[in-house]
Structure formats: structure tokens, C-alpha cells
Amino acid sequence: MAAPTRSSNGSSRSGSAWLAVVVGLLSLAALPAAIVATRFSEAYELIDSAAAIPAAILLGILAILLARRARARGQRTLAGVRGSSTARFGRFLGVAGLLLGITGAMAIGVFAILSAVD
């Protein structure tokens, strides 16, 4: 084509890549934000911040899937892959958020076992 079209300019790839970064950041921030919120609230205790663990895990998985989609779309084109490093960074953030959520779930599991033994 003589002029670039919406499908050929890479905007959907870089859009998915940037969305992966944003969702990955949300995944990383979910658990610390819940912990900080319990510190400033007298109605909740630290154990109540465990409600953010599923959100961190789901957002991490979503970020990984969005980054994967962005990279897959970039590899199907003949033009240069635009947004590849952004997708890689989004995947990194998603994996970090997922691991943070899994670590939080393991900590809650250990706490539950120790509370049952005590």
C-alpha cells in the first residue's frame, strides 16, 4: 500500500504492549497497596490485606497474556517489530506481580498452619 493503514502501523501491537506494562504495574502494586491501606485503617488488620492476593495473581497472568499477544502480533508482520521491548518489560512486570502474589499466598498458608498448630 502507498499509505500506512491502521493494521500496518503497529499501533495495536504497541497498544497491547503498553497495556501489559500498565497491568503488570497494577499487579505489582496490588499487594503493597493493600498492606499500606491496612496500616492506615483501624477496622482492618494486616491479615485482611490477603484479599489482594487473587487480584495480584490474576493481573499478573493478564499482563503476561497481553505481552504474549503483543509479541505474537509483532512476529507475524514483515515490517520491523514495534513494541517488542515494551512487551518484554510488560511480561517481566507480570511475572514479578504473579510471583509476588504466589509468595503472598504461601505466606498466608504458612500463617494458617502456624495458627492451627498454636
C-alpha positions in Angstrom: 0.0 0.0 0.0 1.1 3.5 -0.6 0.0 4.8 2.8 0.2 3.0 6.1 -3.1 1.6 7.4 -4.2 1.0 11.0 -3.2 -2.6 10.7 0.2 -1.9 9.3 1.4 0.9 11.6 1.9 -1.3 14.7 -0.5 0.7 16.9 -2.3 -2.4 18.1 0.9 -4.2 19.0 2.3 -1.3 20.9 -1.1 -0.8 22.5 -1.2 -4.3 23.8 2.4 -4.0 24.9 1.7 -0.8 26.9 -1.4 -2.3 28.3 0.7 -5.2 29.5 3.1 -2.8 31.2 0.2 -1.0 33.0 -1.5 -4.2 34.1 1.9 -5.5 35.2 2.4 -2.4 37.3 -1.1 -2.8 38.8 -0.2 -6.4 39.6 2.9 -5.4 41.4 1.2 -2.6 43.3 -1.9 -4.5 44.4 -0.4 -6.3 47.4 1.7 -3.4 48.8 -1.2 -1.0 48.4 -3.5 -3.4 50.4 -0.8 -3.6 53.1 -0.5 0.2 53.3 -4.2 0.5 53.4 -4.4 -1.8 56.4 -1.8 0.3 58.2 -3.9 3.4 58.0 -7.2 1.7 58.8 -8.3 0.8 62.3 -11.0 -1.5 61.0 -8.6 -3.9 59.2 -5.6 -5.8 60.3 -2.6 -6.9 58.2 -4.1 -10.4 57.6 -7.0 -8.7 55.8 -4.6 -7.5 53.1 -4.6 -11.1 51.8 -7.8 -10.2 49.9 -5.4 -8.5 47.3 -3.6 -11.8 46.6 -6.0 -13.1 44.0 -6.0 -9.7 42.3 -2.2 -9.6 42.1 -2.2 -13.2 40.6 -4.9 -12.5 38.1 -3.4 -9.2 37.0 0.0 -10.8 36.6 -1.4 -13.5 34.4 -3.3 -10.9 32.4 -0.1 -8.9 31.9 1.8 -12.0 30.7 -1.0 -12.8 28.2 -1.2 -9.3 26.9 2.6 -9.2 26.4 2.5 -12.6 24.6 -0.3 -11.3 22.3 1.7 -8.1 21.5 4.8 -10.1 20.7 2.9 -12.7 18.6 1.3 -9.9 16.5 4.7 -8.4 16.0 6.3 -11.6 14.8 3.6 -12.1 12.1 4.4 -8.9 10.3 7.2 -8.4 7.7 7.9 -4.9 9.0 10.1 -4.2 12.0 8.7 -5.4 15.3 7.5 -2.3 17.1 6.9 -2.5 20.8 8.9 -5.7 21.4 10.9 -4.3 24.3 7.8 -2.8 25.8 6.1 -6.2 25.6 9.1 -7.8 27.2 9.0 -5.3 30.0 5.3 -5.9 30.5 5.9 -9.6 30.6 8.6 -9.0 33.3 6.3 -6.9 35.4 3.5 -9.5 35.0 5.8 -12.4 36.1 7.1 -10.3 39.0 3.5 -9.5 40.1 2.5 -13.1 39.7 5.4 -14.3 41.8 4.6 -11.6 44.4 1.0 -12.9 44.6 2.2 -16.5 44.9 4.6 -15.6 47.6 1.8 -13.8 49.5 -0.4 -16.9 49.1 2.4 -19.1 50.5 2.9 -16.7 53.4 -0.9 -16.9 54.2 -0.7 -20.7 54.0 2.2 -20.8 56.5 0.4 -18.4 58.8 -2.7 -20.6 58.7 -0.7 -23.7 59.5 1.1 -22.0 62.4 -2.1 -20.6 63.7 -3.7 -24.0 63.6 -0.8 -25.6 65.4 -0.7 -22.9 68.1 
